[in-house]
Amino acid sequence: MVNSDKTADTDEKIFIGKGEETAWLTLALANRHGLVTGATGTGKTVSLQVMAEGFARAGVPVFAADIKGDLSGISEVGEGKDFILKRAKEMGLDFQPDQFSTVFWDVFGEQGHPVRATVTEMGPLLLSRMLDLNDVQEGVLNVAFRVADENGLPLLDLKDLRSLLDAIAPVAKKAASADDDPDDNEELKAALRKAAQSYGNVSKATVGTIQRQLLVLENQGATKFFGEPALVLKDFIKTDRDGRGVVNILVADRLMQSPRLYATFLLWMLSELFEELPEAGDLAKPKLVFFFDEAHLLFDDAPDALMDKIEQVVRLIRSKGVGVYFVTQNPIDVPDKVLAQLGGRVQHALRAFTPRDQKAVKAAAQTFRPNPKLDTARVIMELGKGEALVSFLEGGGTPTVVERVMIRPPTARIGPISPEERKAIMSKSPVKGRYDTAIDAESAYEMLQKRVADTAAPADGQGSGGVLGQLGSIVGTIFGTNTKRGRLTTGQVIARDVTRSVTNKVIGGVAADLGKAVGGSLGGSIGRSLVRGALGGLLRR
């Protein structure tokens, strides 16, 4: 490992850039979040790299999405090119090339270690947002999760969810006409009536629509994301043997072709961090810094209820020691109530070619603490490549006046690495072998197949065999007559309670006593249900 530049950073601050004044990012205030904005080609990625290097050098792990591949260069030794040496000299820096311990991740498992989550961990709300379901479809998906929860059917991958929906569809159809069919036995009719009374009208057409949306998701490569071994987020929060923070890079060039999948995946990560990390209070430096590139995708078409909850999570996650930095082109991409939570600002050049651009320039200027020496709105349009208007928190948490600075040069390589270099880094990765091989454990798909097979009998449908027997087995599975009901895990309790609240709102005819046990069952895990409800964005009003 090459020695880093020790002339700029201190144990308490990160040197960001220099103009008439020096721009410092105070580590103790870095969990108050931030925003990096600017038009394409103005230097946002370099600013992100400079900040990531500073955090890593201070022992703070970093997670960042790499949309274009340029950030991968942080893993290799920088080069002292003429323009870098010139800029360093102008700032009084003794430039020393450096590199940083890096772990690459990839939802598709092609250019990094696979990132997986189980369907249950993603939850019905976030999954509904990913599938772009409407209210009715969302409610049916919640029914499926509740059925799985109450009957011990693990939902690990998409085939588990598909098989459960396949089981619900004939039950729904049969429930709609149970009393009209004289061939059904009374026990089956009773179970089917319970289906209609407990869950309302779950139509086969709605189930079919969800199945088609799942097919679209599968075609985008989501089958590689859902499954086991599931990601343990604590693997992001690590330091190397030199005590420097590990830089975790999510390879997102292909993932960006499915923007809703990208945004929902990062929302899921934030929700998991919020749930898993304990309260930390005021720390000398963050536990983790999270860079959310193309942040506008998070807020596009988001309903008011979702915006309220995102604002709440951004505000509260800092108490867990996590700093969130949004990266986007225009500051107006970020809603005001979220923007108000972002303490640090790095504003690169904006071009005012259209009325919307002019509005963005004005909005960006108004978010800074004024500097009498600068006409902020005018300077934003005059900034050169690598220049930025910067303001960070100081002292008691108040923002500094805006300053025009030249961003310091990164010490690691600027630009992408080669496939061979990436392969070499992955071969020495601290998580090598932990996630690389998928595991297909017994779950809902296998369990439902087995239960149907166990009850299958003569093909003529006599007695309890045939189609009627299989349907009876499915109904028994769904309503617990074929399954021992043991003590629910914490995750199952939460999934049930979240599901209940949404199902009560969306689907009529729910039994009146569904919510009675909520208060006593959540215990100390209320944070998880709140976050699941918050980040799904589907509690539309």
C-alpha positions in Angstrom: 0.0 0.0 0.0 1.4 3.4 -1.0 1.6 6.0 1.7 -1.1 8.6 1.5 -0.8 12.4 1.4 -0.5 13.4 5.0 -0.1 17.1 4.4 -3.8 17.9 3.9 -6.1 15.7 6.0 -6.1 15.7 9.8 -7.5 13.3 12.3 -10.6 15.4 12.5 -11.1 16.9 9.1 -11.0 16.0 5.4 -9.4 18.5 3.0 -11.8 18.9 0.1 -10.5 21.9 -1.9 -9.0 25.4 -1.8 -9.8 28.8 -3.1 -9.6 32.0 -1.1 -10.4 29.8 1.9 -9.8 26.1 2.5 -12.8 23.8 2.4 -12.8 21.2 5.2 -15.3 18.4 5.9 -15.5 17.8 9.7 -15.7 14.1 10.4 -17.7 14.5 13.6 -20.4 16.2 11.5 -20.1 14.0 8.4 -23.2 11.9 9.4 -25.3 15.0 8.9 -25.4 14.0 5.2 -24.7 16.0 2.1 -25.4 16.7 -1.6 -23.1 16.7 -4.6 -24.7 18.3 -7.7 -23.7 19.6 -11.1 -24.2 19.1 -14.9 -22.7 16.2 -16.7 -18.9 16.5 -17.1 -18.3 19.2 -14.4 -16.5 16.9 -12.0 -19.0 15.3 -9.7 -17.3 11.9 -9.9 -14.0 13.3 -9.0 -15.5 15.1 -6.0 -17.1 11.9 -4.9 -13.8 10.1 -5.2 -12.0 12.8 -3.2 -14.6 12.5 -0.4 -14.5 8.7 -0.5 -10.7 8.7 -0.3 -10.8 11.1 2.7 -13.3 9.0 4.6 -11.3 5.8 3.9 -8.1 7.4 4.9 -9.8 8.4 8.2 -10.9 4.8 8.9 -14.5 5.2 7.7 -15.9 2.5 5.4 -17.6 3.7 2.3 -20.4 2.4 0.0 -20.8 3.9 -3.4 -22.7 3.1 -6.5 -20.5 3.3 -9.6 -22.7 4.2 -12.6 -20.1 4.8 -15.2 -17.2 2.6 -13.9 -15.0 5.6 -13.3 -14.9 5.2 -9.5 -13.3 1.8 -9.8 -9.9 3.6 -10.2 -9.9 4.2 -6.4 -8.5 0.7 -6.1 -5.3 1.4 -8.0 -2.3 3.6 -7.5 -2.8 7.1 -8.8 -0.6 8.7 -11.5 1.2 12.0 -11.1 0.1 13.5 -14.4 1.0 17.0 -15.2 -2.4 18.6 -14.5 -2.7 16.7 -11.2 0.8 17.8 -10.1 0.0 21.4 -11.1 -3.2 21.5 -9.2 -1.6 19.9 -6.1 1.2 22.4 -6.2 -1.2 25.4 -6.4 -2.9 24.1 -3.2 0.4 23.5 -1.4 0.1 19.8 -1.5 2.9 17.3 -1.7 1.2 14.9 -4.0 1.7 11.2 -3.1 0.0 8.5 -5.2 -2.2 6.2 -3.2 -4.7 3.4 -3.5 -7.5 2.1 -1.3 -8.7 -1.4 -0.2 -11.8 -2.0 -2.4 -14.5 -4.7 -2.6 -16.6 -4.8 -5.7 -20.2 -5.9 -5.6 -22.6 -6.6 -8.5 -26.3 -7.6 -8.3 -25.7 -9.7 -11.4 -22.5 -11.3 -10.1 -20.5 -10.4 -13.2 -18.1 -7.7 -12.2 -18.2 -8.1 -8.4 -19.4 -10.4 -5.6 -23.1 -11.2 -5.9 -25.5 -9.1 -3.8 -28.5 -11.1 -2.8 -31.6 -10.6 -0.6 -34.4 -13.0 0.1 -37.9 -12.1 -1.0 -39.0 -12.1 2.7 -36.2 -9.6 3.5 -37.2 -7.3 0.7 -40.8 -7.3 2.0 -44.1 -6.9 0.2 -44.0 -3.1 0.2 -40.6 -2.6 -1.4 -41.2 -5.5 -3.8 -44.5 -3.9 -4.8 -42.7 -0.7 -5.6 -40.1 -2.6 -7.6 -42.9 -4.3 -9.6 -44.8 -1.0 -10.0 -48.0 -2.6 -8.7 -51.3 -0.6 -8.2 -53.2 -0.6 -4.9 -55.2 -3.8 -5.6 -52.2 -5.8 -6.9 -50.2 -4.5 -3.9 -52.9 -5.8 -1.6 -52.8 -9.3 -3.2 -49.1 -9.5 -2.8 -49.5 -8.6 0.9 -51.9 -11.5 1.1 -49.3 -13.8 -0.3 -46.7 -12.7 2.2 -49.2 -13.1 5.0 -50.1 -16.6 3.9 -46.4 -17.5 3.8 -45.7 -16.0 7.2 -48.6 -17.7 9.0 -47.9 -21.1 7.5 -44.1 -21.3 7.7 -43.4 -21.1 4.0 -40.0 -19.4 3.5 -39.9 -17.0 0.6 -36.3 -17.0 -0.5 -36.3 -16.5 -4.3 -38.8 -15.6 -7.0 -39.9 -19.2 -7.7 -41.1 -19.4 -4.1 -43.3 -16.4 -4.6 -44.5 -17.7 -8.0 -45.5 -21.0 -6.5 -47.3 -19.4 -3.7 -49.2 -17.1 -6.1 -50.0 -20.2 -8.2 -51.5 -21.8 -5.1 -53.5 -18.8 -4.1 -55.1 -18.3 -7.6 -57.2 -21.5 -7.6 -58.2 -21.0 -4.0 -59.4 -17.5 -4.9 -61.4 -18.8 -7.8 -62.8 -21.7 -5.8 -63.7 -19.5 -2.9 -65.8 -17.2 -5.1 -68.2 -20.1 -5.9 -67.8 -22.5 -3.0 -71.4 -22.7 -2.0 -72.5 -23.2 -5.6 -70.6 -26.4 -6.1 -72.4 -29.5 -4.7 -69.3 -31.7 -5.3 -67.2 -30.0 -2.7 -67.0 -31.5 0.8 -68.1 -29.4 3.8 -64.6 -29.2 5.2 -63.2 -27.8 2.0 -66.2 -25.4 1.7 -65.5 -24.1 5.2 -61.9 -23.5 4.4 -62.8 -21.7 1.2 -65.4 -19.5 3.0 -62.6 -18.6 5.4 -60.5 -17.5 2.4 -63.2 -15.1 1.2 -64.0 -13.7 4.6 -60.3 -13.2 5.7 -58.8 -11.9 2.5 -61.6 -10.4 0.5 -61.7 -10.9 -3.3 -58.4 -12.0 -4.6 -59.0 -12.4 -8.3 -57.2 -14.8 -10.6 -56.7 -11.9 -13.0 -54.9 -9.8 -10.4 -52.6 -12.8 -9.5 -51.9 -13.2 -13.2 -50.9 -9.5 -13.6 -48.5 -9.9 -10.7 -47.0 -13.0 -12.3 -46.4 -11.1 -15.5 -44.7 -8.3 -13.6 -42.5 -10.9 -11.9 -41.6 -12.2 -15.4 -40.5 -8.7 -16.4 -38.4 -8.5 -13.2 -36.8 -11.9 -14.0 -36.0 -10.7 -17.5 -34.1 -7.8 -16.0 -31.9 -10.3 -14.1 -33.6 -10.2 -10.7 -33.5 -13.9 -10.3 -29.8 -13.4 -9.5 -30.6 -10.9 -6.8 -33.3 -12.9 -4.9 -31.9 -15.9 -3.1 -29.2 -17.1 -0.7 -26.7 -16.6 0.7 -28.2 -13.2 1.5 -26.0 -10.2 2.0 -24.8 -9.4 5.5 -24.6 -5.6 5.6 -21.9 -5.7 8.3 -19.6 -6.9 5.6 -19.7 -3.3 4.3 -18.6 -1.9 7.6 -15.0 -3.0 7.7 -11.5 -1.6 7.9 -8.3 -3.0 6.4 -5.2 -4.1 8.3 -3.9 -0.5 8.1 -7.0 0.7 9.9 -8.4 2.5 6.8 -12.0 2.1 5.7 -12.8 -0.4 3.0 -14.4 1.2 -0.1 -17.4 -0.9 -1.3 -18.3 -0.2 -4.9 -21.6 -1.4 -6.4 -21.1 -1.9 -10.1 -24.2 -0.3 -11.4 -23.7 0.2 -15.2 -26.1 -2.6 -16.0 -28.3 -2.1 -13.0 -29.0 1.4 -14.2 -30.9 -0.1 -17.2 -33.6 -1.0 -14.6 -33.8 2.3 -12.7 -36.7 1.2 -10.4 -34.7 -1.9 -9.4 -31.7 0.3 -8.7 -33.5 2.8 -6.6 -35.5 0.1 -4.7 -32.4 -1.9 -4.0 -30.6 1.1 -2.5 -33.7 1.9 -0.4 -33.7 -1.7 0.9 -30.0 -1.2 1.9 -30.9 1.9 3.8 -33.8 0.2 5.6 -31.5 -2.7 6.6 -28.8 -0.4 7.9 -31.5 1.5 9.9 -32.8 -1.7 11.4 -29.5 -3.5 12.1 -27.3 -0.8 13.5 -27.7 0.3 17.1 -28.1 3.9 18.2 -24.7 5.5 18.3 -25.2 9.1 19.4 -22.5 11.7 18.5 -19.4 9.9 17.2 -16.0 11.3 16.3 -16.5 9.9 12.8 -19.3 8.0 11.0 -19.5 4.2 11.0 -20.3 4.2 7.3 -20.8 6.7 4.6 -23.3 5.9 1.8 -23.2 7.6 -1.6 -26.5 7.5 -3.5 -25.7 8.3 -7.2 -28.5 9.3 -9.6 -30.5 10.2 -6.5 -33.4 11.6 -8.5 -34.5 8.0 -9.2 -35.4 7.7 -5.5 -37.9 10.6 -5.7 -39.4 10.2 -9.2 -43.1 9.7 -9.0 -42.9 9.0 -5.2 -46.3 9.6 -3.4 -46.5 12.0 -0.5 -46.5 9.3 2.1 -43.2 7.9 0.8 -41.6 11.3 0.8 -42.6 11.8 4.4 -41.1 8.5 5.4 -37.9 9.0 3.4 -37.4 12.4 5.1 -37.9 10.6 8.4 -35.4 7.9 7.7 -32.7 10.3 6.4 -33.2 12.4 9.5 -33.0 9.4 11.9 -30.3 7.2 10.3 -27.6 9.7 11.3 -28.2 8.6 14.9 -27.0 5.2 13.8 -23.7 6.7 12.7 -24.4 6.6 8.9 -23.9 9.5 6.6 -25.9 9.6 3.4 -24.6 11.7 0.4 -27.0 12.2 -2.6 -25.4 12.7 -6.0 -27.5 14.2 -8.8 -27.4 16.8 -11.5 -29.9 19.4 -10.2 -30.6 20.3 -6.6 -34.3 20.6 -7.5 -34.2 16.8 -8.0 -34.2 16.5 -4.2 -37.4 17.5 -2.4 -37.2 20.4 0.0 -38.0 18.3 3.1 -35.1 16.0 2.3 -32.8 18.8 1.2 -33.3 20.4 4.6 -31.6 17.4 6.2 -28.4 17.7 4.1 -25.7 19.6 5.9 -22.9 19.6 3.3 -23.1 20.9 -0.2 -20.7 20.5 -3.2 -22.2 22.4 -6.2 -20.5 22.1 -9.6 -21.4 24.1 -12.6 -25.0 24.3 -13.9 -26.0 25.6 -17.3 -29.1 27.8 -17.6 -30.2 27.0 -21.1 -33.9 26.4 -20.2 -36.4 27.8 -17.7 -36.0 24.6 -15.7 -32.2 25.2 -15.7 -32.7 28.7 -14.5 -34.9 27.5 -11.7 -32.2 25.0 -10.7 -29.5 27.7 -10.6 -31.7 29.9 -8.5 -32.6 27.0 -6.2 -29.0 26.0 -5.8 -27.9 29.5 -4.9 -30.6 29.9 -2.3 -29.6 26.7 -0.5 -26.2 28.1 0.5 -25.4 30.4 3.3 -24.6 33.7 1.5 -21.1 35.0 1.1 -21.0 38.8 0.6 -18.0 38.3 -1.7 -19.8 36.1 -4.1 -22.8 36.4 -6.4 -23.7 32.7 -5.9 -26.2 32.4 -8.8 -23.8 33.9 -11.3 -20.8 31.9 -10.1 -22.6 28.6 -10.4 -22.8 29.2 -14.2 -19.2 30.3 -14.4 -17.5 27.4 -12.6 -14.9 25.5 -14.6 -14.3 21.8 -14.6 -13.1 20.7 -11.2 -14.3 23.9 -9.5 -17.2 23.9 -7.1 -19.1 26.0 -4.6 -18.7 24.3 -1.2 -20.3 24.6 2.2 -20.0 22.2 5.1 -21.1 22.2 8.7 -18.8 23.6 11.4 -18.7 24.2 15.1 -22.2 23.7 16.5 -23.5 22.4 13.3 -24.0 25.6 11.4 -23.1 25.8 7.7 -20.1 27.8 6.6 -20.6 30.6 4.1 -20.3 29.4 0.5 -16.8 29.4 -0.9 -15.6 29.0 -4.5 -12.8 26.3 -4.5 -10.9 24.1 -6.7 -11.4 20.4 -5.7 -8.2 18.8 -4.6 -6.9 16.1 -7.0 -7.5 12.4 -6.0 -4.5 10.4 -5.0 -5.8 7.1 -6.5 -6.3 6.6 -10.2 -8.8 8.7 -12.0 -10.9 6.5 -14.4 -11.9 2.9 -14.7 -9.7 -0.2 -14.1 -9.2 -3.0 -16.6 -11.0 -6.4 -16.3 -7.7 -8.0 -15.4 -7.1 -5.6 -12.5 -10.6 -6.1 -11.3 -10.2 -9.9 -11.4 -7.0 -9.6 -9.4 -8.6 -7.5 -6.7 -11.6 -9.9 -6.4 -9.2 -12.9 -6.0 -7.9 -11.3 -2.8 -11.2 -10.0 -1.6 -11.9 -10.5 2.2 -15.4 -11.9 1.2 -14.1 -14.2 -1.5 -16.2 -17.4 -1.6 -18.8 -16.1 0.9 -21.4 -15.1 -1.6 -20.1 -16.4 -4.9 -22.0 -19.6 -5.0 -25.8 -19.5 -4.8 -27.6 -21.9 -2.4 -31.1 -23.3 -3.3 -32.4 -24.3 0.2 -35.7 -25.9 0.8 -38.3 -23.2 0.8 -41.9 -22.4 -0.2 -41.5 -23.9 -3.8 -40.3 -27.2 -2.6 -42.6 -27.4 0.4 -45.7 -26.7 -1.7 -44.7 -29.2 -4.4 -44.2 -31.8 -1.7 -47.5 -31.2 0.0 -49.4 -31.4 -3.3 -47.5 -34.6 -4.2 -48.2 -36.2 -0.8 -51.9 -35.8 -1.2 -52.1 -36.7 -4.9 -53.9 -40.0 -5.5 -56.0 -41.6 -8.3 -56.2 -39.5 -11.4 -59.9 -40.0 -11.6 -60.4 -37.6 -8.7 -62.1 -40.2 -6.4 -62.0 -39.6 -2.6 -59.4 -37.1 -1.4 -57.2 -37.5 -4.5 -57.1 -35.8 -7.9 -57.7 -32.1 -8.4 -60.0 -31.8 -5.4 -57.4 -33.4 -3.2 -54.7 -31.1 -4.4 -56.9 -28.1 -4.0 -57.8 -29.3 -0.5 -54.1 -29.6 0.3 -53.4 -26.1 -0.9 -56.3 -24.7 1.1 -55.0 -26.7 4.1 -51.5 -25.3 3.6 -52.8 -21.7 3.3 -55.1 -21.8 6.3 -52.9 -23.9 8.6 -54.9 -27.2 8.7 -51.9 -29.1 7.3 -49.2 -27.2 9.1 -48.2 -27.1 12.8 -48.3 -23.5 14.0 -45.1 -23.0 16.0 -43.7 -19.9 17.6 -43.1 -17.1 15.1 -39.7 -15.6 14.6 -39.3 -11.9 15.1 -39.1 -11.4 11.4 -42.3 -13.4 10.8 -44.1 -11.4 13.4 -43.1 -8.1 11.8 -43.9 -9.3 8.3 -47.3 -10.3 9.5 -48.0 -7.0 11.2 -46.8 -4.9 8.3 -48.8 -7.1 6.0 -51.9 -6.7 8.1 -51.8 -3.0 8.2 -51.6 -2.7 4.4 -54.1 -5.5 3.7 -56.6 -3.9 6.0 -56.4 -0.7 4.0 -56.4 -2.1 0.5 -58.6 -5.2 0.6 -62.1 -5.2 2.1 -63.7 -7.9 4.2 -60.8 -8.4 6.6 -61.7 -10.0 9.9 -62.1 -7.5 12.7 -59.6 -9.1 15.0 -56.6 -9.2 12.7 -54.8 -6.3 14.4 -55.4 -7.2 18.0 -52.0 -8.8 18.6 -49.9 -6.1 17.0 -49.2 -4.1 20.1 -47.9 -7.0 22.2 -46.0 -8.8 19.5 -43.6 -6.2 18.1 -41.6 -5.8 21.2 -38.3 -4.1 20.6 -38.4 -4.6 16.9 -40.8 -1.8 15.9 -38.1 -0.1 14.0 -38.1 -2.8 11.4 -41.8 -2.6 10.7 -41.7 1.2 10.5 -38.9 1.1 8.0 -40.6 -1.6 5.9 -43.7 0.6 5.8 -41.6 3.7 5.2 -39.5 2.6 2.3 -42.0 0.6 0.4 -43.7 3.8 -0.7 -47.0 2.1 -1.2 -49.2 3.3 1.6 -50.8 5.6 -0.9 -53.5 7.9 0.2 
